[in-house]
Amino acid sequence: MTFRTTATAQEKGKQPLIGRIEAALQGCRREDCAMARTETDIGSSLSLVWSCGLYKNDEGFSPLHPKKEPQPSKLTSVHGRDRMSPTTSSHSDYDPLPSQGHQSPRPIQNAETPAAWGIGWKCPNLMIGLVTCGAMLSVGHHFYYRSFDDTLVDSIDQQTWAIRVGTGFAFLIKACLVSAVGVAAVQETWATLRRKSVKLSGIDGMFAVLDNPLAFLTPDLWMHAKTLTVLAIVSWLIPLMAIVTPSTLYVIALPTWQTSQLEVPSVSFAKSFWIGLVTLEGAGYINSPSPGISRLFTMIASSMQLPPVPAPFPRSSYTLTFWGPSYKCQSLSEALLDVHGLSQALWDSEIGNTTDQSRRAYSGVAPQDLNNTLFVWAAGQNSLWNDDASRPTELVCQLWNTSYVVGLSFNDGIQTLTPISVDHVAYSNWTAGAGSSSLLEDIGPTVNGGFYVVHMLFSGLIQGDWLTGSTGSVAENITSQTAFTKLSIAQTGLFACPEMWNTSQYDYLHGDSSTTSCRNRTLARAIEDLSQNFTYSLLNLNAANTTVDVLDLTSRNFYQYGEGYLILAYMTAIGVTVACVIVGFFALWRNGVSQNTSFSSVLMTTRNPELDRLAIGHCLGSEPLKKRMGKVRLQYGEIEGSDQRYKHAAFGTKGSVMALTKGEHYY
C-alpha cells in the first residue's frame, strides 16, 4: 500500500526515516493495520508503526508478529448461511476507542515531556511518620500500663478493658512498624531490580514476600535479593512483639491488709449483762457467780489459755479498748505505805492465826476490813521478787478498775491476744454489801456487780492453807469456798511459782523446780496475769459489740506490670525498624524516585514490545506460572537500541536493557 505524506521544507531531512517507515508499512496487511491519512511527522509515523505492530531492528521496521494466512472455516449464521470466520490471531479489527472515520491517531501532546525524577515528600515522610507514631504509641502503652502497676483490681470489666486497650496499643504499634518496613522494602525491591536481572519467578517472589510467606521458598529471592529478604523477615517477625507486650500487665493475688469498720465482741460490765451471770437471793442481792461464769473461770485458771473469740475474717486483726477489773499486787512493805487502812496488826491478825507456822507452806485470805483485797503468804523465796532468802513472800493484792488496750490477730482462725497497755485507774474501794446490792440500785459510779463477782471468784481460789505433816504428808485447809467453785490453787499455774515450793523442806510439794506454768515467773505477776486473762476471756461471752477498724489480711488481686519486658520488646522492634528505614532511604536515594508495587507502577514500567511478545498466550495472568516463563530473566533499565532522542525505561530481558542514568530524560 502507499502512504501519502505532506512535508514542509524544514522536515526534508526526515524523509529517509519516513521513507523507511512507509516501506515497512507496505508489508502490513490491510486487515491488520487500519490506517488513515495523517500528517507526515515523526510522531504520526511512530504512531502508525505501533498501530501496525512494527518493531525496529537492524534492517529497519518489521512486523512484531508475522501473520500466517488465516485458514477459512465455516460458521453457520443464525440465518443458516455459511461465512468465513475471522482469524483468531488478528486483533487489528478491535478498536477500544469510538470510531471516528478513517483517520490515524493524533500524536500525544506531551510525548516530548520526559519522566520526572525526584523523591518527593510523601515516601520519606511516610517512613519517618510511621516510625515516629510507633515510638510514641509504645511510650503511651508503657505509661498506660504503669498507671495500673500495684493497684487493686476493681472489677472484671476493668481488668478486661485494660487488656483490650493494651492489645489495641500493640496492634497499632505493630501496624506502624510493619508498614514502615514495608515501604522501605518496596524501595529496596526496585533498587535490586535496577542492579540485577532476576528470573520472572524471582520477581514474583520479591513483590509477594511481604504478604505471602511461601515467597521465601523462591531461590532467586535468597540469591539476588538478600537485603530485601532480611527486610521481609523483619516485617514478619515484628508482629511477635504484639504477643509479648499485652501480656506484660498481669494480675497476681497478694495478701494485703484492708481496713473496714466492723462490729466485734467487747467486754461489758453493765447491769443488763451481769444479771444473767449471777445467782440472786432475796429481793435481788448477788449471792454467787452463776455456774456458767464459774466454769469459765475454772477453765482459764487451770488451762492458762484464753477461749477463742469469733474472728471477723480468717486472717485479720484489730485493736480493742475497754474497761474491766484486774488485781494489782504489792509486797507487804510497799502496801503498808500505800494502802489506806492496812496495818501490820491487820496482816498479823489475818495471816498469823495458824497454830503452827513451821508447818505452813501457803496461806491466803480475803480480809473483811479491807475492801476487795487479798493477802497471800508463801514460805518459798523468789529472787526475782525478794532478794532476802530468809524472808517469806508476803503479798497484798487489790482489785482495780483498769483500762485495757489489746490487739487481737487471727491467722487462719488461730487467735493471738497481745496486751498493748494495762493501766490501773482506780482502786475498787467499796464494801461487799455495796457490791451485793449493786444490781438493785445505783449506789455509786464505782460500784459494779461484775467486779464484785470477779472478787468472789478469786477469793474462793486464793483463800486457804497448805500444811505439811511430820511424815511428809500434805494437807489443804480450805477456809472459804465460793459456790459452784471447788478449784484448788494446786490445780492452777500459781502453784508452779517458786514462792510456793522453793524451800529446802517443801520441795516435795512440787517435785521439780520448773517455773514454766508460772506466768511472768513470780507469784504476784501470775495473780495479776490471771485476773487480766479472766477479763480477756469475757470477750468470748459476746457481752457487747463495738465498732472498730478491722484489718483484713486476705488475698486480693493486684495488677503487676513487667515493664522490662515491654520496653525490651518495643526497643528491639523500633530499633530494627529504624535500621530497615535507613536501608529504605539509601534505596530511595539510589533510585532517584519513589516507587511502589501498585498496578500503575507495574503498568508504566512494562511498556516494552519485547514483553508484549513474551505475554502472548499468558494474558490472563493465571497461576501457576509456566516454568519456561518463570525462567525468563528481567531487569528494569533503559531499553537498548531505542531512539537516542526518546530514551525509554522499562523492564526488559537480560541483555536488552542497560542501567538507568540518574537524571537522564526518559520517555
C-alpha positions, 0 to 999 in steps of 0.5 A: 500500500502507499502512504501519502505524506505532506512535508514542509521544507524544514522536515526534508531531512526526515524523509529517509526515516519516513521513507523507511517507515512507509516501506515497512508499512507496505508489508502490513496487511490491510486487515491488520493495520487500519490506517488513515491519512495523517500528517507526515511527522515523526510522531504520526509515523511512530504512531502508525508503526505501533498501530501496525505492530512494527518493531525496529531492528537492524534492517529497519521496521518489521512486523512484531508478529508475522501473520500466517494466512488465516485458514477459512472455516465455516460458521453457520449464521443464525440465518443458516448461511455459511461465512468465513470466520475471522482469524483468531490471531488478528486483533487489528479489527478491535478498536477500544476507542469510538470510531471516528472515520478513517483517520490515524491517531493524533500524536500525544501532546506531551510525548516530548515531556520526559519522566520526572525524577525526584523523591518527593515528600510523601515516601520519606515522610511516610517512613519517618511518620510511621516510625515516629507514631510507633515510638510514641504509641509504645511510650503511651502503652508503657505509661498506660500500663504503669498507671495500673502497676500495684493497684487493686483490681476493681472489677472484671470489666476493668481488668478486661478493658485494660487488656483490650486497650493494651492489645489495641496499643500493640496492634497499632504499634505493630501496624506502624512498624510493619508498614514502615518496613514495608515501604522501605522494602518496596524501595529496596525491591526496585533498587535490586531490580535496577542492579540485577536481572532476576528470573520472572519467578524471582520477581514474583517472589520479591513483590509477594514476600511481604504478604505471602510467606511461601515467597521465601521458598523462591531461590532467586529471592535468597540469591539476588535479593538478600537485603530485601529478604532480611527486610521481609523477615523483619516485617514478619517477625515484628508482629511477635512483639504484639504477643509479648507486650499485652501480656506484660500487665498481669494480675497476681493475688497478694495478701494485703491488709484492708481496713473496714469498720466492723462490729466485734465482741467487747467486754461489758460490765453493765447491769443488763449483762451481769444479771444473767451471770449471777445467782440472786437471793432475796429481793435481788442481792448477788449471792454467787457467780452463776455456774456458767461464769464459774466454769469459765473461770475454772477453765482459764485458771487451770488451762492458762489459755484464753477461749477463742473469740469469733474472728471477723475474717480468717486472717485479720486483726484489730485493736480493742479498748475497754474497761474491766477489773484486774488485781494489782499486787504489792509486797507487804512493805510497799502496801503498808505505805500505800494502802489506806487502812492496812496495818501490820496488826491487820496482816498479823491478825489475818495471816498469823492465826495458824497454830503452827507456822513451821508447818505452813507452806501457803496461806491466803485470805480475803480480809473483811476490813479491807475492801476487795483485797487479798493477802497471800503468804508463801514460805518459798523465796523468789529472787526475782521478787525478794532478794532476802532468802530468809524472808517469806513472800508476803503479798497484798493484792487489790482489785482495780478498775483498769483500762485495757488496750489489746490487739487481737490477730487471727491467722487462719482462725488461730487467735493471738491476744497481745496486751498493748497497755494495762493501766490501773485507774482506780482502786475498787474501794467499796464494801461487799454489801455495796457490791451485793446490792449493786444490781438493785440500785445505783449506789455509786459510779464505782460500784459494779456487780461484775467486779464484785463477782470477779472478787468472789471468784478469786477469793474462793481460789486464793483463800486457804492453807497448805500444811505439811505433816511430820511424815511428809504428808500434805494437807489443804485447809480450805477456809472459804469456798465460793459456790459452784467453785471447788478449784484448788490453787494446786490445780492452777499455774500459781502453784508452779511459782517458786514462792510456793515450793522453793524451800529446802523442806517443801520441795516435795510439794512440787517435785521439780523446780520448773517455773514454766506454768508460772506466768511472768515467773513470780507469784504476784505477776501470775495473780495479776496475769490471771485476773487480766486473762479472766477479763480477756476471756469475757470477750468470748461471752459476746457481752457487747459489740463495738465498732472498730477498724478491722484489718483484713489480711486476705488475698486480693488481686493486684495488677503487676506490670513487667515493664522490662519486658515491654520496653525490651520488646518495643526497643528491639522492634523500633530499633530494627525498624529504624535500621530497615528505614535507613536501608529504605532511604539509601534505596530511595536515594539510589533510585532517584524516585519513589516507587511502589508495587501498585498496578500503575507502577507495574503498568508504566514500567512494562511498556516494552514490545519485547514483553508484549511478545513474551505475554502472548498466550499468558494474558490472563495472568493465571497461576501457576506460572509456566516454568519456561516463563518463570525462567525468563530473566528481567531487569528494569533499565533503559531499553537498548537500541531505542531512539537516542532522542526518546530514551525509554525505561522499562523492564526488559530481558537480560541483555536488552536493557542497560542501567538507568542514568540518574537524571537522564530524560526518559520517555 
